[in-house]
């Protein structure tokens, strides 16, 4: 059976999951819910990676972290996610120098229920593809990108698309923030 990927125009699924938010003992975990995010009135950017303690994944996570303030400046909540447990996330954050100071939660979808609803589980290993969702403040998916397991994504492209979506105008090919939009 093929995955049906949740796409643009769909309501992002409801969820309540444990996330790693710190490496400080006793403050590592936080219960994050879609309801809390909707109530924030902010955009959400959720990016998924296949496995903790791998090679391509930390390069992406570190790059998203370098741009965490850029997402915050755009009124967007940034969330990283995989199907690994919160304990594995916490161990990886403590172990990997580039991940210790993350400024966003690492969501643990251990049951794989959210990844399944999103349609982003790889068929053989049942790990998440490198998926990125931009969700508007009303909880509607406005952009989805999906990469094969071996290819890292471009954080700058995610920011560019977020900028374009937030204009609520027509944006031409390769448009970047500050450039003119189109009039119909």
C-alpha positions in Angstrom: 0.0 0.0 0.0 1.3 3.4 -1.0 1.5 6.3 1.5 -1.0 9.1 1.0 0.9 12.2 2.0 -1.1 14.9 3.8 -0.9 17.8 1.5 -1.7 21.5 1.0 -5.1 22.6 2.1 -5.5 19.8 4.6 -5.9 20.4 8.3 -2.8 19.4 10.2 -3.6 16.4 12.4 -4.2 16.8 16.1 -1.5 15.4 18.3 -0.1 15.4 21.9 3.5 14.1 22.1 6.5 14.4 24.4 9.2 16.6 23.1 12.8 17.2 24.3 13.2 20.9 25.1 16.4 20.9 27.2 19.4 18.9 28.3 19.1 20.2 31.9 18.3 17.4 34.3 14.7 17.4 35.3 13.7 19.8 32.5 14.3 17.7 29.5 10.7 16.9 28.5 7.6 18.8 27.6 4.2 17.6 26.5 3.5 19.5 23.2 0.0 19.5 21.6 -1.5 20.7 18.4 -4.1 22.5 20.5 -1.4 24.6 22.2 0.1 25.5 18.8 -3.2 26.5 17.4 -4.0 28.7 20.4 -0.6 30.4 19.9 -1.9 32.1 16.7 1.5 31.4 15.1 2.6 29.6 12.0 4.2 26.2 12.5 7.1 24.7 10.7 7.6 21.1 11.5 10.5 19.2 9.9 11.0 15.4 10.2 14.2 13.4 10.0 14.5 9.6 9.7 16.8 8.6 12.7 18.7 10.0 15.5 22.5 9.3 15.8 22.9 9.3 12.0 24.9 11.5 9.5 22.7 13.8 7.4 20.1 14.4 10.1 22.3 16.5 12.5 23.5 18.7 9.6 19.9 19.7 9.0 18.9 20.0 12.6 22.0 22.2 13.3 21.1 24.4 10.2 17.5 24.8 11.4 18.9 25.8 14.8 21.2 28.4 13.2 18.0 30.0 11.7 15.7 29.5 14.8 15.6 33.3 15.3 14.7 33.8 11.7 11.6 31.5 12.2 10.7 33.3 15.4 11.0 36.7 13.7 8.4 35.4 11.2 6.0 34.5 14.0 6.6 30.8 13.4 7.0 28.0 15.9 9.8 25.6 14.8 9.5 21.9 15.7 11.8 19.0 14.8 10.4 15.5 14.8 11.2 11.9 14.3 9.9 8.5 15.3 12.7 8.0 17.9 11.8 8.2 21.6 12.2 11.2 23.8 15.0 9.3 25.6 16.9 8.8 22.4 16.4 12.5 21.5 17.7 13.5 24.9 20.7 11.2 24.7 21.5 12.5 21.1 21.3 16.1 22.2 23.7 15.5 25.1 26.0 13.5 22.9 26.2 15.7 19.8 27.9 19.1 20.2 25.8 20.7 17.4 22.5 19.7 19.1 23.1 20.7 22.7 21.9 24.2 22.4 18.8 23.6 20.3 16.2 26.4 20.5 13.3 24.3 19.4 11.6 21.1 20.6 12.5 17.6 19.3 9.1 15.9 19.1 9.1 12.1 19.8 6.5 10.2 17.6 7.3 6.9 19.1 4.0 5.4 18.3 4.4 6.6 14.7 0.8 7.8 14.8 1.5 11.3 13.6 4.0 10.2 10.9 1.4 7.7 9.7 -1.4 10.4 9.6 1.0 12.6 7.6 1.7 9.7 5.2 5.5 10.1 5.6 6.7 6.7 6.8 9.2 4.9 4.7 7.8 1.5 3.7 10.6 -0.8 4.8 12.1 0.7 8.0 9.0 2.6 9.1 11.0 5.8 9.8 9.9 9.2 8.6 11.1 10.6 5.4 12.7 14.1 5.5 9.4 16.0 5.4 8.8 19.6 6.1 5.3 21.1 6.8 4.5 24.8 6.9 1.1 25.2 8.7 -0.8 28.5 9.0 -2.2 29.9 12.3 -5.5 28.2 11.5 -3.9 24.8 11.4 -4.0 24.4 7.6 -1.1 22.9 5.7 0.2 25.5 3.3 3.4 23.8 2.0 4.9 20.3 2.1 8.3 19.1 0.9 9.5 15.5 1.0 13.0 14.3 0.5 14.5 10.8 0.1 16.3 9.5 3.2 19.7 10.3 1.8 19.2 13.9 0.8 19.3 16.9 3.1 17.0 19.8 2.6 17.6 23.6 2.3 16.5 25.6 5.4 16.9 28.8 3.3 14.2 27.5 0.9 11.9 26.7 3.8 12.3 30.3 5.0 11.8 31.7 1.5 8.5 29.8 1.1 7.4 30.9 4.6 8.1 34.5 3.6 6.1 34.1 0.4 3.2 32.5 2.1 3.0 35.2 4.7 2.7 37.9 2.0 -0.6 36.4 1.0 0.2 37.7 -2.5 1.3 36.2 -5.8 5.1 35.5 -5.7 7.0 34.7 -8.9 9.6 32.1 -9.3 12.7 32.5 -7.1 11.0 35.4 -5.3 12.7 36.5 -2.1 11.6 38.7 0.8 11.7 42.4 -0.2 11.1 41.8 -3.9 8.0 42.9 -5.6 5.0 40.5 -5.8 2.8 40.1 -8.8 -0.6 41.8 -9.5 -3.3 39.8 -11.3 
